[in-house]
Amino acid sequence: MASERPDGGESAADLDGVDDAAGGRAAFVAALRVRRNARWGLAAGLALALAAFVLFVALPGSRRSPLLYVGLGFVLAMSTAGLVAFLLTLGRAVRLSRRL
């Protein structure tokens, strides 16, 4: 089902196979720079998890297997990544809303 313009042509969104709602969401995500923020969040989370592993497991010479701490490091990395991405996206949303 194609939506038609008043002049009888099809809209560009319908020609690409993307409906208007999906195009609006994609533009919203692009305006908030969600992908960039997620990458920065992942980098920060991995850096923090690696630093915590080195400082609390590798340097002191833990008696337990370091593999036990891999799960904890993963949780720390993903939690930090989500928090950083959220805060960066929130900051971008606030800056954009002030420009309106």
N, C-alpha and C positions, 0 to 999 in steps of 0.2 A: 504494500500500500504506500504510494508515494504522495506526499503533500505537494500541492501545486501552488505556485505563485499566481498572483492576479493576472500576469501576462501569459500564463499557460506553461511556463517552464518549471522545472523541478528545482528545489532548493539544493544548495551545495552539500548540506549535511546528508540529505537523502541519497545523493549520488555517491557519497563515500560509504554509505551503509551505516552511518552513525546517526542516531536520533538526536533531537535537540536537547533532551535531558542529559544524555551521556556527554554531549559536547559541552554543556554548561558545567558539568562536574569536572571534566578534564580541564577546562579553563580555570575553574576555581582552584584545583590542585596545582596547576601550573603557576597561578598568581601567588599562591602561598609558598611556592618552592618546596613542596613536600619531599620530592625525590632528593634534592640537594641536602635538605635537613636530615633526611634518613641516613644519607651517606656520612655526613658529619657526625651524627649520633652513633653510628656503628663504629666509626674510627675512634671516637672518644671512649666508647664502651670497651672496645678491644684493648685500647691503651691502658685504661684503668684496671681491667682484669689482669693484663700481663704484669703491670706494676705491682698489683696486690699479690700475685702469685710469686713473683721474684722476691718481694720484701718479706712475705710471711711464710713462704714454703721453701723456696730454693736456698736463700741466703742463710736462714737459721739452721738448715739441715734437719728437716722434719724426719721423724722416725717412721712415719706412715708412708705408704706409696703416694707419690705425687698424682697418680691417676685418680685418687679419691677426691682430689681438689678440682679436677677438670669440670665436673658437674657444677660445682659452686662457682667456678670462674665463668662458665657459660651463663648461669643465671645472673651473675653480676654484670657481665658484658651486655646481655640483652636488656636488663632493667635500666642500665645507664643509657644505652642506646635509645630506648623508648623515651626516657625522661628528657634527654638532650634534644631529640627530634621534636618532642612536644613543645619544649620551651622555645626552640628556634621558630617553630611554626606559629606559636602564640605571639611571639614578638613581631613576626612579619604581619600577622593579622591585625595587631594593634596599630602598627605603623600604617598599614593600608587603610584602616578605618579612620584614622586621623586625617588622612588626605581627602576623605570624602566631603 
